[in-house]
Amino acid sequence: MAASAAMQEVFKAIGRVADSDVNVLLLGKAVSVRNLSLGPSISTVVAEKSFLAINCAAIPEALLESELFGHEKGAFTGADRQRIGKFEQATGGTIFLDEIGDMSPATQAKVLRLLQDQRFERVGGKETIQTDVRVIAATNQNLVELVASGRFRQDLFYRLNTYTIAIPPLRARRDDIPLLASHFVSLHAREVGKSIRSVAAETLTELSAYPWPGNVRELQGVVKSSLVNATSDVLTPECLPHTVRQGIAESFWPQSQQRSQFDLGALVDQLVATRSEDAYRKILLASDRVILERVLNAVNGNQVEASRLLGISRTTLRAKLQALAADAPADTSPLPDKPDQ
C-alpha cells in the first residue's frame, strides 16, 4: 500500500530478498513485513504457520524468554505445563522480532546462539532443540548507538545485519498518506460506529501537511479519533485534531546547533570544501531554519501572523515547514505550539 517512490524502492528490496533465507534487519517502521516471508525457501510448512511475530517491547522482560524459547513444566512459579516457544513453532518458517532494540542482554545472548547454531533450550530444560528458522528483526532505535553504549550486543547486531532495509519515515513519503488514510478509515469506521464513505480532499491536504513524528501509527490514531468526531459520511478537516490542522508538531532545529550564531559564509565554504552536490538546497534549508524559527518564536507559533510578517502566503510557509520536517535531524527541540488566530 504505497504510491511513493521511496516505498517502491523498499518493495524492490523486499523482492530481492524474499526468495532467500537470509536474516533481515528493518530500520524504521516495519511495514509489509509479511511480504518477506513468502519465498519458496520457507514454504515447507503451511502458510498460516510459516510466519510468527512478537513485539519484544510489549512483553515483560521476565516473560519474553519464555515466549521466544518456551519453558518446561515447573521452570518457574506458574509454569504448570510445558510451553512451546515461538522459535520452535516457527521451525521451517520465519519469526519477526519487532522492537528488538528493547531486548534484554540475557535474551540477546540466547538469540545470538540460535542465529549461530539454530539450537536452543527451553527455559528450565536440558534438552537441546534443533530448529530451522529465519529471523526478521525491526527497530526504531539506532542500533549502532546502542552497541556503542553497551546496551546491544555487537555480535548479535552483525548477525542480524545480513540484509538491511531502511523504511523511510512517513514525512519522507507523503504520497502514501491518502492511501493509508483511506485504508484506516475503512479499517476503523465500523469499529467506532460510523459509516464514512470517503475522505474529503481538504482533509487529505491537511494530513499531508503534517510532519508525522509518530509515523504510520500516529496517522492511524489520528484517523481513528477523527472518525469519532465525524458527523456525516465524509471525513472533513473539522474532524481532525487541532494539532494536525495547525501543522506544526515537531521542531526542525537540532538542539546542538548554535542558531543565533548561524554563519552562512562558513556553511557555503564547508559545502564547497566537501564537494556537496546539493549545496544550494542545504543552504536554503539552513537559512529557512533560522528565519522561520525566529519569526515563529516571535509570534508564538501563529502561522497566519508569521506569513504576514514574512510577506509570503501561508501555503508557502507550510511548504517550507514540510521541507524542513523531511530534512529534520533526529536531535530536535520543540517549536512554539499555538493555534492560528
Secondary structure, DSSP 8 states (H G I E B T S, - for coil): ---SHHHHHHHHHHHHHHTS---EEEES---SGGGGG-SGGGTTS-GGGSEEEEETTTS-HHHHHHHHHEE-TTSSTT--S-EE-HHHHTTTSEEEEETGGG--HHHHHHHHHHHHHSEEE-BT---EEE---EEEEEESS-HHHHHHTTSS-HHHHHHHTTEEEE---GGG-GGGHHHHHHHHHHHHTTTTT----EE-HHHHHHHHHS--TTHHHHHHHHHHHHHHH--SSEE-GGGS-HHHHH---S--S-TTS-GGG--HHHHHHHHHHTT-TTHHHHHHHHHHHHHHHHHHHHTTT-HHHHHHHHTS-HHHHHHHHHHHHHT--SS----------
